[in-house]
C-alpha cells in the first residue's frame, strides 16, 4: 500500500511549530513505514517547495501561495492538482487529511479520501462555547461530506462531530498513539511535592482554573511547587497574556512557589515530566490529548478533567483522577491525596502505563490503522 497524509504541520527541523495533530501524524506515519507501508507526507503552507525522502518517508514541502481573490478556493484547487499529479505518478492508494477548517473542501481526488477527526474548529467552538466563523463551518461540513471514509481519534469526538454536521456516514474510531519505548518511567528523577502542567498556556486547557486550585493546595501543603511548561498564548476573550491572567489569581504565598519554564524543547519536557510527582491537565476541550497519554506512559499520577473524551483515556480512581475543572476544591483535594501518598502515586502511575500499553501504544494502534487502510484499498 501507498498511503499519504495531507497536513498543515509536522514535527521536522525544517517546518514550523507542530502541535498534537502533527505529532500524531508523525507517530503513525513512522510506524506504518516501519511496517513496510509506503508513506508520503504532504505539508502545505511551508516556506519553500521541496521533495525528499527521509527514514523511508517521502516528504513534500509545499510553499504557501497567495491569490488576490478567492484564495480560500484557489488554494484548495492548487493543492488538489498537486496531489492528483502525485497520486498518478507515485501510485498513491489513499490520502488522509484532518478535519480542521476543511482543507479538502472543493477537492476532487483520484484516490479515496479519509478524514481523521482530531477536532474541527466547529467541535472546539462548541466545547468552548465560542462562536465559529461561518465560512469555517461551511468548509468543514463540505470536507466531511466529501470524504470517502471517516475516522475519529475518540468516540466522543466522533459523536459530537456527527451532531454538529448532521453526518450520516459511518465513523470508525482509532485512537492516537505514542512510542512507549520513548516515553519511559524515570522514577529516579522524581522530586517531592512537584506539580506539573505542560502544554500551551491557554484558556481551553483549563489554565485559568489552576491558580485557585494551587492556592488551595499551598494552604495545606506549603512545600508544594507548581511548574508550568509551555508557550504563553494570548487569551481569546480578553486579548491579554494567559500567563498574566493567571499571575493575578495566585495568592502572594502561592505565587512564590510557581515556576514558569516557558516553551521548552521536547527532550526538556520529558525531563520535567520525570521530575513531577503529579501532573495536572484540567482541559475543557480535547479530542484525544497526546499530553495525557505521554504522561501516563511515563507512569505519572494524573489529575485531569472529566469531560467526554476523558473516560476513553483515564479510568477514574485507577489511572489517576478525573475531576470537573470548575470544582477547584475537589481538584485540589485529589492532587493533595497523591502528593501525601507516594504509594498511591506509584500505584496509579503503573496502572496508567499499563492502560497506554494496552490501548494507545503505537505497536497496537498501527495494526488497527493497517487493517483499516487495507479495507479502504480493497474497496477501490
SULWO-V419087 format. One record per residue. PSI is psi as a letter, one per 20 degrees, with the letter a starting at -180 (none if undefined). Layout:
psi
PSI
PSI
This chain:
psi
q
o
p
q
p
p
q
i
q
p
o
q
h
i
r
a
q
p
b
h
g
h
g
h
g
g
g
g
g
g
g
g
h
h
j
j
p
p
p
q
p
o
o
r
l
r
h
r
p
q
p
r
p
p
k
j
p
o
p
o
p
o
q
p
q
q
p
h
q
k
h
h
g
h
g
h
h
g
h
g
h
g
g
h
g
h
g
g
g
j
l
p
h
q
p
p
q
r
i
o
j
l
h
j
p
i
q
o
q
k
r
p
p
p
p
p
o
j
o
r
g
g
g
h
h
g
h
i
l
q
p
q
p
h
h
g
g
g
g
g
g
g
g
h
h
i
q
h
q
p
q
q
i
q
h
g
h
g
h
g
h
g
g
g
j
l
q
i
q
p
p
p
p
o
r
r
r
r
o
i
i
g
n
q
q
m
h
i
i
p
q
q
k
p
p
p
p
q
r
q
n
q
g
i
j
j
h
i
h
h
g
h
g
h
g
h
g
h
h
h
n
h
i
q
q
o
p
p
p
r
p
p
p
p
p
h
h
i
j
r
p
h
g
g
h
g
h
i
i
p
q
h
g
h
h
i
j
p
p
o
i
a
o
q
q
h
h
h
g
h
g
h
g
h
h
q
h
q
p
p
m
l
q
i
o
r
f
o
p
h
g
g
h
g
h
g
h
j
l
q
p
q
o
a
r
k
p
e
h
h
i
i
g
q
o
p
i
g
j
b
q
p
q
p
h
i
m
h
g
h
g
h
g
h
g
h
g
g
h
i
n
h
g
g
g
g
g
h
g
g
h
g
g
h
g
g
h
h
h
j
q
h
h
g
h
h
h
g
g
g
g
g
h
h
h
g
h
h
i
none
